[in-house]
Amino acid sequence: MKTRYVLVLAGALLMPAAFAADTAVAPAAPAPVAMPPDPLEEPQVQQELKLTEQQRQQVQAIHKEAKAKHEAIRAETQSRVRAVLTPEQNKQLEQRRMQHQEKRMQQMDKREQKLEKRQEKMKQRHDKMQQHQQSGNL
């Protein structure tokens, strides 16, 4: 039962990526390629590798520094690109960004509602199974 719950939960967590791929607005330029997460960020991997506390802290510091650098580069890039655009183009870009953000929030709300419905169904099934087991055990 736990395995089934984990699989359903994992599927629910992965669904946003699938929906985002289907509904995303095509950007004018290719989207930046996101780096896959470092496995060392996962506590399970850290335990398997038997990292010391010092190693964990060093890895965390490296990731924190890399994230800060990435955010700084992204902010600088956006600033430079916006400097090239006209005020009207900047306004249009901002409107498009806001529309995309609103659409994304609506999608997230819908997914959350679906997840809540699934969780309720799973709870009902679980309760029903427990009732069945208890009635069979009596």
C-alpha positions in Angstrom: 0.0 0.0 0.0 2.8 2.4 0.8 4.5 1.6 -2.5 1.4 2.4 -4.3 1.0 5.6 -2.4 4.5 6.6 -3.2 4.1 5.8 -6.9 0.9 7.9 -7.1 2.5 10.8 -5.2 5.6 10.6 -7.5 3.3 10.7 -10.5 1.4 13.6 -9.2 4.7 15.5 -8.6 5.9 14.7 -12.1 2.7 15.8 -13.8 3.4 19.5 -13.6 6.4 19.0 -15.9 4.2 17.1 -18.4 1.5 19.7 -18.4 4.0 22.5 -18.6 5.5 21.0 -21.7 2.0 20.8 -23.4 0.9 24.2 -22.5 4.0 26.4 -22.3 4.1 29.4 -24.6 6.8 29.1 -27.2 9.5 31.5 -26.3 11.0 33.8 -28.9 14.5 32.4 -28.2 15.5 29.0 -27.1 14.9 28.4 -23.4 17.9 28.1 -21.2 18.8 24.5 -20.4 18.5 23.8 -16.7 21.3 21.8 -15.1 20.1 18.6 -13.6 20.2 18.6 -9.8 23.4 17.3 -8.3 22.8 13.9 -6.6 24.9 15.1 -3.7 22.1 17.4 -2.8 19.9 14.4 -1.9 20.2 13.3 1.8 19.8 9.6 0.7 22.9 9.9 -1.6 24.8 11.7 1.1 24.0 8.8 3.5 24.9 6.1 0.9 28.3 7.8 0.3 28.7 8.2 4.0 29.7 11.9 3.7 31.0 13.5 6.8 29.4 16.6 8.3 32.3 18.6 7.0 31.8 17.2 3.5 28.1 18.0 3.6 28.8 21.5 4.6 31.4 22.0 1.8 29.0 20.6 -0.8 26.2 22.8 0.4 28.5 25.9 0.3 29.6 25.0 -3.3 26.0 24.7 -4.4 25.0 27.9 -2.6 27.8 29.8 -4.3 27.0 28.3 -7.8 23.3 29.3 -7.3 24.3 32.9 -6.4 26.5 33.1 -9.4 23.8 31.7 -11.7 21.2 34.2 -10.4 23.7 37.1 -10.9 24.4 36.1 -14.4 20.7 35.7 -15.2 19.9 39.1 -13.7 22.7 40.8 -15.7 21.6 39.0 -18.9 18.0 40.2 -18.4 19.2 43.7 -17.7 21.3 43.8 -20.8 18.6 42.4 -23.0 16.0 44.8 -21.7 18.5 47.7 -22.4 18.4 46.6 -26.1 14.6 46.7 -26.3 12.4 49.8 -26.8 10.1 50.9 -24.0 7.2 49.5 -25.9 8.9 46.1 -26.4 9.8 46.0 -22.7 6.2 46.7 -21.8 5.0 43.9 -24.1 7.6 41.5 -22.7 6.5 42.3 -19.1 2.8 41.8 -20.1 3.7 38.5 -21.7 5.7 37.5 -18.5 2.7 38.4 -16.3 0.3 36.4 -18.5 2.6 33.4 -18.5 2.9 33.6 -14.7 -0.9 33.9 -14.3 -1.5 30.9 -16.6 1.1 28.9 -14.7 -0.6 29.8 -11.3 -3.9 28.6 -12.7 -2.3 25.3 -13.9 -0.8 24.8 -10.5 -4.1 25.4 -8.8 -5.8 22.9 -11.1 -3.1 20.3 -10.4 -3.4 20.9 -6.7 -7.1 20.3 -6.9 -6.6 17.1 -8.8 -4.0 16.0 -6.3 -6.4 16.7 -3.4 -9.2 14.7 -5.2 -6.8 11.8 -5.7 -5.7 11.9 -2.1 -9.3 11.8 -1.0 -10.0 8.8 -3.2 -7.0 7.1 -1.8 -8.1 7.8 1.7 -11.6 6.4 0.9 -10.1 3.3 -0.6 -7.8 2.9 2.4 -10.7 3.2 4.8 -12.8 0.8 2.8 -10.0 -1.7 2.8 -9.5 -1.4 6.5 -13.3 -1.9 7.0 -13.2 -4.9 4.8 -10.2 -6.4 6.7 -11.8 -5.7 10.0 -15.1 -7.3 9.0 -13.2 -10.3 7.7 -11.2 -10.6 10.9 -14.3 -10.6 13.2 
